[in-house]
């Protein structure tokens, strides 16, 4: 998943469909980011989704996101 603006890409997102997998990966990622001194921001969204954002070495914003099951019901 990626989000585009008129002038280019806003951020790259990696989606988790399982809350437990998201939380496990998020904790490992936070440890690595802390070890490298890379700031990050966590968000719990009003729709039940959860995110962690950080900027990679070239300045691109990266998001890991958990999306609840109702996102995918037709």
Backbone as CSV, one residue per row, in Angstrom:
resi,resn,N_x,N_y,N_z,CA_x,CA_y,CA_z,C_x,C_y,C_z
1,UNK,0.844,-1.164,0.000,0.000,0.000,0.000,0.891,1.230,0.000
2,UNK,0.553,2.231,-0.781,1.226,3.521,-0.692,0.215,4.608,-0.999
3,UNK,0.493,5.779,-0.460,-0.415,6.905,-0.623,0.281,7.989,-1.432
4,UNK,-0.377,8.466,-2.472,0.218,9.468,-3.351,-0.387,10.843,-3.110
5,UNK,0.438,11.818,-3.261,0.013,13.210,-3.296,0.176,13.697,-4.723
6,UNK,-0.241,14.891,-5.004,-0.085,15.450,-6.345,1.385,15.485,-6.744
7,UNK,2.263,15.787,-5.798,3.686,15.919,-6.099,4.498,14.673,-5.784
8,UNK,3.877,13.548,-5.497,4.637,12.337,-5.233,4.018,11.486,-4.145
9,UNK,4.821,10.611,-3.586,4.358,9.652,-2.585,4.439,10.263,-1.196
10,UNK,3.351,10.145,-0.432,3.334,10.616,0.958,4.002,9.600,1.870
11,UNK,3.591,8.328,1.788,4.224,7.306,2.614,3.935,5.914,2.061
12,UNK,4.736,4.966,2.523,4.553,3.559,2.204,3.950,2.882,3.423
13,UNK,2.949,2.035,3.216,2.319,1.345,4.332,2.382,-0.162,4.171
14,UNK,2.595,-0.835,5.285,2.612,-2.290,5.334,1.492,-2.723,6.265
15,UNK,0.548,-3.494,5.738,-0.688,-3.811,6.439,-0.632,-5.172,7.112
16,UNK,-1.109,-5.195,8.351,-1.284,-6.426,9.108,-2.778,-6.660,9.284
17,UNK,-3.213,-7.890,9.077,-4.620,-8.226,9.241,-4.884,-8.911,10.568
18,UNK,-3.825,-9.218,11.301,-3.925,-9.903,12.586,-3.327,-9.010,13.670
19,UNK,-4.109,-8.705,14.682,-3.677,-7.789,15.742,-2.451,-8.310,16.486
20,UNK,-2.431,-9.608,16.789,-1.305,-10.174,17.537,-0.007,-10.063,16.737
21,UNK,-0.049,-10.390,15.458,1.143,-10.279,14.606,1.616,-8.835,14.521
22,UNK,0.671,-7.903,14.403,1.020,-6.487,14.355,1.738,-6.072,15.628
23,UNK,1.176,-6.419,16.788,1.764,-6.012,18.068,3.160,-6.608,18.253
24,UNK,3.334,-7.875,17.881,4.649,-8.516,18.002,5.675,-7.822,17.107
25,UNK,5.304,-7.568,15.855,6.226,-6.909,14.933,6.513,-5.484,15.386
26,UNK,5.479,-4.781,15.838,5.639,-3.393,16.285,6.640,-3.311,17.430
27,UNK,6.564,-4.224,18.389,7.490,-4.194,19.526,8.924,-4.447,19.075
28,UNK,9.126,-5.397,18.166,10.472,-5.654,17.637,10.995,-4.447,16.864
29,UNK,10.123,-3.837,16.073,10.515,-2.661,15.299,10.872,-1.501,16.220
30,UNK,10.082,-1.273,17.262,10.370,-0.193,18.207,11.725,-0.400,18.875
31,UNK,12.062,-1.634,19.235,13.369,-1.919,19.831,14.487,-1.529,18.866
32,UNK,14.331,-1.902,17.609,15.355,-1.594,16.605,15.444,-0.087,16.362
33,UNK,14.315,0.577,16.270,14.318,2.028,16.064,14.955,2.742,17.249
34,UNK,14.626,2.316,18.459,15.227,2.916,19.659,16.737,2.707,19.679
35,UNK,17.170,1.496,19.321,18.598,1.179,19.302,19.351,2.095,18.334
36,UNK,18.704,2.452,17.236,19.336,3.286,16.208,19.046,4.778,16.383
37,UNK,18.270,5.116,17.411,17.954,6.522,17.660,17.006,7.135,16.636
38,UNK,16.156,6.309,16.055,15.208,6.784,15.040,13.865,7.055,15.714
39,UNK,13.376,8.290,15.634,12.085,8.603,16.259,10.922,7.958,15.507
40,UNK,9.857,7.701,16.232,8.654,7.120,15.642,7.435,7.675,16.357
41,UNK,6.287,7.470,15.737,5.023,7.919,16.308,4.019,6.778,16.229
42,UNK,3.375,6.484,17.348,2.320,5.476,17.384,0.968,6.171,17.405
43,UNK,-0.001,5.571,16.721,-1.358,6.120,16.714,-2.367,4.991,16.861
44,UNK,-3.402,5.260,17.653,-4.583,4.398,17.688,-5.707,5.222,17.096
45,UNK,-6.220,4.785,15.968,-7.202,5.553,15.220,-8.618,5.271,15.726
46,UNK,-9.525,6.216,15.508,-10.899,6.100,15.996,-11.650,4.915,15.394
47,UNK,-11.179,4.396,14.276,-11.851,3.273,13.617,-11.342,1.909,14.080
48,UNK,-10.434,1.898,15.070,-9.907,0.636,15.589,-8.590,0.210,14.972
49,UNK,-8.148,0.900,13.947,-6.845,0.570,13.367,-5.740,1.168,14.236
50,UNK,-4.538,0.612,14.097,-3.378,1.066,14.869,-2.204,1.217,13.917
51,UNK,-1.366,2.229,14.167,-0.241,2.504,13.276,1.016,2.859,14.042
52,UNK,2.129,2.641,13.377,3.416,3.161,13.811,4.063,3.768,12.572
53,UNK,4.523,5.016,12.697,5.163,5.736,11.597,6.605,6.049,11.960
54,UNK,7.488,5.999,10.963,8.858,6.479,11.125,9.391,6.857,9.752
55,UNK,10.464,7.621,9.729,11.104,8.001,8.470,12.355,7.161,8.268
56,UNK,12.487,6.617,7.065,13.674,5.825,6.767,14.804,6.760,6.354
57,UNK,15.970,6.205,6.067,17.195,6.986,5.885,17.092,8.046,4.776
58,UNK,16.284,7.796,3.750,16.127,8.756,2.657,14.984,9.739,2.889
59,UNK,14.359,9.649,4.059,13.297,10.584,4.406,11.891,10.123,4.079
60,UNK,11.757,8.937,3.481,10.418,8.431,3.199,9.737,8.003,4.489
61,UNK,8.454,8.337,4.599,7.676,7.932,5.766,7.190,6.501,5.553
62,UNK,7.403,5.666,6.567,6.978,4.274,6.545,5.903,4.098,7.608
63,UNK,4.861,3.356,7.263,3.789,3.057,8.212,3.593,1.555,8.269
64,UNK,3.510,1.019,9.491,2.956,-0.317,9.652,1.587,-0.090,10.272
65,UNK,0.602,-0.831,9.798,-0.772,-0.582,10.241,-1.522,-1.897,10.413
66,UNK,-2.283,-1.970,11.490,-3.226,-3.072,11.693,-4.598,-2.566,11.287
67,UNK,-5.265,-3.303,10.404,-6.623,-2.970,9.992,-7.574,-4.045,10.510
68,UNK,-8.591,-3.656,11.271,-9.556,-4.621,11.800,-10.299,-5.354,10.677
69,UNK,-10.860,-6.535,10.988,-11.513,-7.363,9.963,-12.632,-6.669,9.187
70,UNK,-13.364,-5.747,9.821,-14.497,-5.135,9.115,-14.063,-4.311,7.900
71,UNK,-12.778,-3.969,7.802,-12.287,-3.251,6.625,-12.476,-4.072,5.351
72,UNK,-12.536,-5.376,5.497,-12.510,-6.252,4.333,-13.818,-6.989,4.106
73,UNK,-14.863,-6.589,4.813,-16.173,-7.204,4.602,-16.923,-6.407,3.549
74,UNK,-17.511,-7.112,2.605,-18.188,-6.449,1.501,-19.542,-6.100,1.795
